[in-house]
Each structure stands twice: as structure tokens, then as C-alpha cells.
Amino acid sequence: MTAVVLPPLDCREQALSRGERLANATMVVLLHAMLGYAMLYVSVKNDLIQLPPSISVRLLPMIEEKPEPARPLLPPPKPQVRKQPVAQPQPVLAVASPTATSSFAVAPQPPAPPPQPVVAPPAPAPVAVVAARFDADYLHNPKPVYPALSRRMNEEGKVLLKVRVSAQGTALDVAISKSSGFPRLDAAAVDAVTRWRFVPARRGDEAVDSSVIVPITFAFE
């Protein structure tokens, strides 16, 4: 490899002509100026506001404005006054003095009719009760047995028995209402009537319990 030997600096400066040095200096200044302009352009470009390409302006003829007619002033609203309710005059009862004379006469009013008595509706008529019977032929009630001792001792008498008869016609209770005077005759009458059948008492169409008096006579034939 061959080495290139440059001449000394003083020799080279002497070799350059004065015109070349001036051209070089001018080129350097221009390069610096262009570089500075480029930097300034780039920094300012973003801040520039683009204006519209053209703005058209048209003059319109002046229109004379007519003054509006003056509006009449409205009167201020009247305050509303609430009407107080008018109190109706109360009738005044004038009492005539004893000495004053009346200008009209009042006809005498007829006396008020007496209150009519309230008539209660009539109560329904009670249904009659048909008493129980013991003397019907179809009952076939046997006669009391005359006690033999009473026959020998000639005991006679009449016994009244009070019998409570059921709605089915049986004797519920037999009591001596009046004695014959002989206990044997009374006992024979009670013993016979206790087994009797009866026609029950009736209230309308309904059979009801009732009481009946049964006379039993003991006498010699």
C-alpha cells in the first residue's frame, strides 16, 4: 500500500487562490442560511393557520327600517276585590204591644185530632186440644177385679184416678185423685188402669201428652 504524503499546511494555503477561498466562504454561508431557513420553516409550519382560498364580499342595498307604531299603553290591572258574603238578614220576631192594633186577623185553627190508639194485630186463635179418652169400645180395656175380701166385708165406693197419658196412648202415671175410702178398692183400681190403653189427646193433627180423670165404681149388683 502506497502512502500519500500531503504537503504541509502552509504550502496548501498558498496554493489556493484568493478566488477559491471566497467561493468556499460564500458556499458555507449559503448552506448555513438554507439550513436555518429550513429549521425555521418546519417550526413555524405547524402554527400557521390556513386561510380560505378566497373570501367573497357582497354589498347589500340598505333597507330603511320603518319605525314600529307605538303600542298604546294598557291600563294597569285592577286589583281583584273579593266580595264578602252578604249576611242574610235574620227574621225578627216582632212582639206586638198590648195596645197595638193588628191589621189582619188569623182564622182559628181546628184542634189537632187526638192520637189514634195503636191496634195490635189479633193473636192467632189457640188450637183446641181434644182430651184423651179411655171409654172407646175398640180399646177393650178390662174392668178392675173386685177384691174377694171387700165383697165379704161389703166394701163399696168410687175411686177417681188422675192418669197422665202419653202421645202413644199409654198410662205414664196413675195417681188417686179421690179415694173410695177402702184401700183395697183403691189399689185394685190403680192396678187395672195402669194396664189400660187410651186414645191420646190431640192438638190439631198432632198427638200430645195430657192428663185425664178416670172414675172407677165398685158396687154390688
C-alpha positions in Angstrom: 0.0 0.0 0.0 1.3 3.3 -1.1 1.2 6.1 1.4 0.1 9.5 0.3 2.2 12.3 1.6 0.4 15.6 1.9 2.3 18.8 1.5 2.5 21.0 4.6 -0.5 23.2 5.5 1.3 26.4 4.6 2.1 25.1 1.2 -1.6 24.2 0.6 -2.9 27.6 1.7 -0.5 29.2 -0.5 -1.6 27.0 -3.3 -5.3 28.1 -3.0 -6.0 31.1 -4.8 -7.9 34.0 -3.3 -10.9 33.4 -5.6 -11.4 29.8 -4.4 -11.3 30.9 -0.8 -14.0 33.5 -1.4 -16.2 30.9 -3.2 -15.8 28.4 -0.4 -16.8 31.1 2.2 -19.8 32.1 0.2 -20.9 28.4 -0.1 -20.6 27.9 3.6 -22.7 31.0 4.3 -25.4 29.9 1.9 -25.5 26.4 3.4 -25.9 27.8 6.9 -28.6 30.2 5.7 -30.5 27.4 3.9 -30.3 25.2 7.0 -31.5 27.9 9.3 -34.4 28.7 6.9 -35.4 25.0 6.7 -35.4 24.8 10.5 -37.5 27.9 10.9 -40.0 26.8 8.2 -40.5 23.4 9.9 -41.1 25.0 13.3 -43.5 27.7 12.0 -45.4 25.5 9.6 -47.5 23.8 12.3 -48.5 27.1 13.8 -49.7 28.7 10.5 -53.4 28.9 10.1 -54.6 28.1 6.6 -56.8 30.9 5.3 -59.6 30.1 2.9 -58.5 30.5 -0.7 -60.9 33.3 -1.3 -63.5 35.4 0.5 -66.3 37.0 -1.5 -67.9 40.1 -0.1 -71.2 41.4 -1.5 -72.7 44.7 -0.5 -76.5 44.6 0.0 -78.6 47.7 -0.5 -79.5 49.4 2.7 -83.1 48.8 3.8 -84.6 51.6 5.6 -86.2 50.4 8.8 -89.6 51.7 9.4 -90.3 52.6 13.0 -92.9 50.4 14.6 -96.1 52.2 15.6 -96.2 52.9 19.2 -98.3 50.5 21.1 -101.0 52.0 23.3 -100.2 51.6 26.9 -102.5 49.2 28.7 -104.1 50.4 31.9 -102.7 48.7 34.9 -104.8 45.7 36.0 -107.3 46.5 38.6 -106.8 44.7 41.9 -109.4 42.0 42.4 -111.6 42.6 45.4 -113.1 39.6 46.9 -116.8 40.1 47.6 -117.6 39.3 51.1 -120.7 37.1 51.5 -123.6 39.2 52.3 -125.2 38.0 55.5 -128.8 37.2 55.1 -130.9 39.3 57.5 -132.3 37.1 60.2 -136.0 37.3 60.6 -137.0 39.4 63.5 -140.0 38.3 65.5 -141.9 41.4 66.3 -143.9 41.2 69.5 -146.9 43.3 69.3 -147.6 45.5 72.3 -150.9 45.1 74.1 -152.1 48.5 72.9 -151.2 47.9 69.2 -153.9 47.1 66.9 -153.5 44.2 64.3 -154.2 45.0 60.7 -155.1 41.4 59.9 -156.9 38.5 61.7 -155.8 34.9 61.8 -158.5 32.4 61.4 -158.8 30.0 64.3 -157.1 26.7 63.7 -159.0 23.5 64.2 -157.8 21.5 67.2 -155.4 18.7 66.5 -157.0 15.3 66.2 -156.5 13.0 69.2 -153.8 10.3 68.7 -155.3 7.1 67.4 -154.7 4.1 69.6 -152.4 1.5 68.1 -154.4 -1.6 67.5 -152.3 -4.7 67.9 -152.9 -7.4 65.4 -155.2 -10.1 66.7 -153.4 -13.0 68.2 -153.8 -16.3 66.4 -156.6 -18.3 67.8 -155.3 -21.2 70.0 -155.8 -24.6 68.6 -158.3 -26.5 70.7 -156.9 -29.6 72.4 -159.1 -32.7 72.3 -158.9 -34.6 75.6 -157.7 -38.1 75.8 -160.3 -40.9 76.0 -160.4 -44.2 77.9 -164.0 -45.4 77.1 -163.7 -46.2 73.4 -165.1 -49.6 72.6 -162.2 -50.6 70.5 -159.7 -50.2 73.3 -161.1 -53.3 75.1 -159.9 -52.2 78.5 -160.6 -54.8 81.2 -162.7 -53.9 84.3 -160.9 -53.8 87.7 -161.1 -57.1 89.7 -163.4 -56.7 92.7 -161.4 -57.9 95.7 -163.0 -61.0 97.4 -162.3 -59.7 100.9 -164.0 -56.5 100.0 -167.1 -58.4 98.8 -167.3 -60.4 102.0 -167.0 -57.2 104.0 -169.5 -55.4 101.8 -167.0 -52.6 100.8 -168.3 -50.4 98.1 -167.1 -47.0 96.8 -166.0 -44.8 93.9 -162.3 -44.0 93.1 -161.2 -41.1 91.0 -157.8 -41.7 89.3 -155.7 -39.0 87.6 -153.9 -40.6 84.7 -151.1 -38.9 82.6 -151.5 -40.3 79.1 -148.6 -40.2 76.6 -148.9 -39.3 73.0 -148.7 -43.0 72.2 -151.8 -43.7 74.4 -150.1 -45.4 77.4 -150.5 -44.6 81.0 -147.4 -42.8 82.2 -148.5 -42.2 85.7 -151.6 -43.1 87.8 -152.5 -41.2 91.0 -155.5 -41.3 93.3 -157.4 -38.1 93.0 -160.2 -39.2 95.3 -160.2 -42.3 97.4 -163.1 -44.7 97.8 -162.5 -45.0 101.5 -161.2 -48.5 101.2 -157.5 -49.1 100.4 -158.2 -52.5 98.8 -160.6 -50.9 96.3 -158.2 -48.1 95.5 -155.3 -50.5 94.9 -157.5 -52.7 92.6 -158.5 -49.6 90.6 -154.9 -48.4 90.2 -153.6 -51.9 89.2 -156.3 -52.2 86.5 -156.0 -48.7 85.0 -152.1 -48.8 84.8 -152.5 -51.5 82.1 -155.2 -49.7 80.1 -154.8 -48.2 76.6 -156.0 -44.7 75.8 -156.9 -42.5 72.8 -154.2 -39.7 73.2 -155.2 -36.1 73.3 -154.7 -34.2 70.0 -153.8 -30.5 69.2 -155.0 -30.2 65.7 -153.5 -33.2 63.9 -150.7 -33.7 66.4 -150.9 -36.2 69.3 -149.8 -34.7 72.6 -149.3 -35.8 76.2 -152.2 -34.9 78.5 -154.0 -35.9 81.8 -157.4 -37.3 82.2 -159.6 -38.3 85.3 -160.8 -41.9 85.2 -163.7 -42.8 87.6 -163.9 -46.4 88.9 -167.0 -47.6 90.8 -167.1 -50.7 93.0 -170.7 -51.7 93.8 -172.7 -55.0 94.3 -175.1 -55.8 91.5 
